[in-house]
Amino acid sequence: MSSIPAAPDDAVRACIEDRRAAFLDDLAEWLRIPSVSADPERASDVRRSADWLAGKLAETGFPVTEVWETEGGPAVFGEWPSGDTGAPTVLVYGHHDVQPADRSDGWHSDPFVPEERDGRLYARGAADDKGQVFFHTLGVRAHLAATGRTSPAVNLKLIVEGEEESGSPHFPELMRTKAARLECDAVIVSDTGMWSRETPTVCTGMRGLTDCQIDLYGPDQDIHSGSFGGAVPNPATEAARLAAALHDEERRVALPGFYDGVVELTPRERELFAELPFDEDAWLRTAHSHAALGEEGHTTLERIWARPTAEVNGIAGGYQGPGSKTVIPSRAQLKLSFRLVAGQDAEKVQQAVREWVVRSLPDGIRHELTFWGVSRPCLTPLDHPALRSVVRSMERAFGQRVLFTRAGGSGPAADLQDVLGAPVLFLGISVPADGWHSPDEKVDLDLLTKGAEAAAYLWGDLAEHWSTEARTTEVLSQEE
């Protein structure tokens, strides 16, 4: 897909180097704000974080900066029109809230007092996601400095939410309410990462998610297993039977219709995954697992990135204390999660689960089934012109060929795609060693400035290759 990277722009790199110290000072100031969305006592800090970012965007040059209210944490919107006729409109997504953190969790320094060590900045939010949001301010400055422009080559918008680490409960509604303001030709998500420092990559998709809890009820109270065992239904046994029936002998999900619509990997995509320097033994150590296991016919990377899954997250029921208590429990519980890939319909998967449970349970077992929500999958085709721009910009910044990954986890990217009707691209520079959600979260400062450099190149590349005129020319050439 890509060729030899274009030469870096000296003016871009000079601007980034010149402003690097001030950029890092500003980022450290933002990281000192403990914007933990999950903690109600930090609500004022989440708001302070939003106000801080809005002010810093205005200082960068954005003529429009607004704090948008939700029923939870506020989001920040910024807009900087290009002024060029036909310029594409690009929306950058990120979040300013962070995971909870405390020194007692195992941090070697205060998580909200940023500390630089060995070229890395340690603080909660350094990588996820304040650092990756903030490099766009440096990137747009470098873009302007290198081109002599007074406004970006694209109509540039930012939406930075304040509840991503709490599941984005109000973000879809905010997008629907503000859809006209957020309208764009492409979305750039800077809340992801790369394979490694030595192997820069671009992510092309994320899996979706739906999860549930199944409560099973049998006898009205725990009863004697000698007097009644073998003659009445046991909810703990039925929970175990449901869990065991989730997969067939080839480790495929056994729910009828589960794979309907799944977009299969192409041979080229499988080849690209295979090019990554994947060390399964090292991966197993990271997973704290003693073996790899999953759907037959697929590699480990294919399983975690491009195949749908069903997992038992928890199973409970009956006596859990020391020694023996010979009872048939009155109730049991099963928690399940389903990771979804492009082409799957989450609502249909939920309906399949409902029908499967009803069909599987015997008389005498009552149940309650609760779903907690939906995160949809998203996937950008490898030949999409906007993705080609992202790849060229990354290759120019890193000076080497960029490979491709997907993300096994889930996020609001698909909501952006669904509500705005625009392709979602990923521009992230974080690496696994950054320790998202863990003690000693950090970001590599050289990679952070590489992200800013890639963003500086991206706006010009999109304007050149994906303007209204360029898109029209491409459509006409395809029709011919």
PyMOL commands that set and color helices and strands:
alter all, ss='L'
color gray80, all
select helices_A, chain A and resi 10-31+40-60+103-105+130-147+164-166+171-177+179-182+225-228+235-244+267-275+280-287+300-305+346-360+385-398+413-420+432-434+445-465+468-479
alter helices_A, ss='H'
color red, helices_A
select strands_A, chain A and resi 64-68+75-80+89-95+115-117+120-122+155-161+186-189+201-206+208-217+223-224+309-317+327-328+331-340+366-375+378-379+403-407+424-426+442-444
alter strands_A, ss='S'
color yellow, strands_A
deselect
rebuild
show_as cartoon
